[in-house]
């Protein structure tokens, strides 16, 4: 990535979404040529000079203090993920972040934890949304990542490039856009990750929607939420998901798809578990009752 362009585009898009009225600034009567805040208005809100803010936005201010970063984040009303991204872009990157491009291996204890969840879909994500490991139900609900070449076991590639993902994923546009925002956060954290650069290039060429979402400069850290899938064999599946990071390793995340006990989704998972358990006889197909929206 071009660091200066990334800084400029991120700050410009963040100040463009805030109107002077929302920021509590009085109208000066001048015609506005840009949406949102002008540079001098953003600088005033952050308590820095317009000259210094301009240097920040152009990527020419080296290693600003934590106080300046906090004031700028407050002025632009950044959320937690955006604040993290701002620090990644403006602070001096550590050697680990510059060079963390070697192949990842699943943390052994985390892999044991994954194996304990045999009645719910679960998988482990690494950098750039690589799928490092998945259980049989995750492969049944999404796709069989283990059957893919190692270089293609990636959640962003699945959602954006696999036609099956569009058919199976409820609210596909939202989920796909959120996945792009997760990649944006990764790009700020590891700007010299060649595999991430190659992935972004592939998605740019092959996904019609990717460039629009990428150029929004939205960033997101996966935490929790809801997902809905249309499974071709058992129908609709509704999950609440949790993403858990083990202490001491921010680059691996255990993702769990939970279902309410005795719900239609839980019944469907029992059917899928039977079909995907080695040497287990296939149970008769019993279509579960539909869940209410």
N, C-alpha and C positions, 0 to 999 in steps of 0.2 A: 504494500500500500504506500501511496505518497502521503507521508505523515502530515505535511502542511495542508494538503487538500482535505484530508480527513478532519483535521481540526477546524478548518474554515467552514466546511460544509455542515459539520455537526453543530457548531455554535450558531451559524446563520439560520439553520432550520429550527433550532430551539428558540431563538429570539423572534423568529417570524411567527410563531404560534401564540405569542403574548401581545395583546393590544395595550396601548398606553393606558386606556381606561381600566383594564384589568390590573395593571401594575400600579394604579393610583397616581399616574402622572397627569398633570393638567394639560389641556390642549393648547398648543402654541399657534394654532391657526394656519400653519403651513401645510401645503399639499404634501401628502405622503407618497413617495415613489416606491416604497418597499412595504410589504405586509409586516405587521407586528412592530417590534421595537427597532428604532435606529441604533446604530452603534453607540452614539453618545448617550442615549437613554439607558442602554444596557450597562454602560460604564458607570453612569450616575448611580444606578441601583446597586451596583457591586461595590461602589466606593473607590473606584480607580479612575485614573485619567482616561480620556478618550484615546489619547495616543497609546497608552499602555494596553488598553483593551484591543485596539486595532492591531497592535503587535501580537497579542495573544491569538486573535482570530486568524491572523496570517501565519501563525506557527513560528513567529520570530522571537517569542519571549521564552527563554530557556528556564525550565524547572521552576515555575512559580511556587510560592510558599503555600503550605496547607491552608493558611488563613485566606489567601486570595482565591484559592480553588473553592473553599467553602462559601465565600461571599458571592462568587460567580454562580455557583450552583443554586444558592438561595435566590439570587436575582432572576435566574432563568427558570426557577421552579422545577428543578430536576428531581426525578424520583431516585430511589436507591440505585437502580441499575444504571441510570444515566449519570449519576454522580461517580459511580465506579468507572464508567466508560470515559468520563471527562478526565479523571485522574490517570487512566491508562494512556490517554492521548497526550496529555500535557506534562505529566511527570516523567522523569528520566526512567526508562525501563530497566529493570534488573537484568543481570546476565541470564538468569534462569528463564525469564520471559522472552528474551531475545533468541534463545537457543533451544527452547523446549519443543523440538520437532521430531525427536526419536520415537519409534513405535511404542505404544503404550501396552502394558500388561495389566490385566485385572488384578487388583489388590486381593490376595488370597482370602483374607477374612471377609471381604465384601462379596467374593464369589460364593463362599459358604453361606452367607446371609441370603443371597439370591436363590440358592438351592432350597432354602427352607420355605420359600413361597411357591409351593407346587399347586395351590388351588386358586391363584390369582396371577394374571399376566405381570411379569416383572422383567426388567432388563437394565443393563448398566451402560451408561453413556460416558464416553471420554471426550477428549478435545474434538472440536469441529463437529459435534454430534455423531461421532463414530459409535456404532453399536459394538461394544467390547464383549458382551455376553448377553444371552437372553434365555428365558425358560420356555418350555414347550407351549404354554398358553400364550405367551407374547408372540411366538412365531405363528400360532394358529390365528390369533386375532389380527395381527398386522401382516407380516410376511415372514417367510422362512429365511431369516438373515444368515443362518448357518449354511444354507445352500448357495449363497452368493459368494463370489470371489471376495477375499478379505478386503480389498481396496474399495469394494462397493457396499460394504456393510455400514451404512450411514443413514441416519434418520432423515436428514434434509434431502438426500438423494431420493429416498423412498417417497416422501410426501410430494416433492416437486416434479419428479421424473417418472414415477411408476404409475401407469394408467389405473392400476388396481387401487392405488391409494385414493384417487379422486372418487372412485365408486364406493369405497368402504368408509371413508372418513366423513362423518357428519360435520357440517360447517367447515368444509375444506378450506375455503379462503382464509378464514380466521386462523386455523391451525397452521396452514402453510406460511402465512405472513408472520405469525409468532415465531416460527422456526427460523425464518430469515433474520428476525430481530435477535435471536439467540446467536446466530452466526456473526452478526455485526458486533456483538459484545465480545465474542471470541477473537475477532479480527483486531479489536483494540488491544486485547490482552496479549496476543501473539502476532504482532504485525509482520514478522519475518517467517511465518509458518508457510513453507512452500506448498505443502499438501492442502492447506486451507485456501491459498491463492489459486491452486489448480481447481479445487472444488467450486470456488466462486466463479471462475472462468467457465467451467462446464455448465453450471446452472444459468449463467448469463446467456450462453449460446442456446441451450436446449429448453429452458423454461420461459414461456412468453411473459409470465407475471413477475419473474424474479427481479429484473432490473428496476421496476417501479417500486417494489417493496425495499430493495437494497438502497435505492437513492433517497428513501424517506429518512434514513439514518436513525430509525427507531432501534432501540436496544432493549433486551429483555433477559432477565435471569429466570430460568425455570424453577418454580417452587411448588405450586399446587394449582388445581383447577378441575375442570370437567371436560370429558371427551366422550364422543358418541360415534359408534361405528355401525355400519350396516354389513353384517356378516352374511355371505351367500348361503350358508347352511342353517344357521340358527336365528337369523333375523337381527333386530336391533339390540345393541349392547350399550349400556350407559355406565360410565365409570367416573369416580372421583379419583384423581391421581395425586400422588405425593412424590416429590423429588428430594432425596436425602443425600447429603454429601458427608462422607466420613471425616472425622477430625484429621487434620493434617494433610488432606489431599483434595484440593479444590477442583482437580481436573477429572474426577470420577464421580458419577452421580447414579445412585440407585433409584430407579423409577418404578413405582408400584401403582397398579390399576386396581382400585378397590370397588367392590360391589356390595350393596346392602344384602345382609343375610336373607335367604329365602325369596329374594327378588327374582323376577324373570331373568335378569342378567346372570345372577348366581346359578340359576337352573341351567341356563345355556352354557355356562362355563363347565358345569359338571358333564354335560354332553360332549363338549369339545375335549375335555380332559380324557374322557373315555376313548375317544377316537384317536387321540395323540399319545396315548400311553403304550409303549412297546408291549406286544403280545396280549394286549387286552382285547376281548371281542367287541366288535362295534355294537353299541346299544341301539335299540330301535329309535328311529327319528321321532321325537315328540316335540312338536313346535311349542315353545313356551308362550304363556300369555304375554301380550304386549304391555310394555310399561307405559304409563301415562307420561306425557311431556313434563 
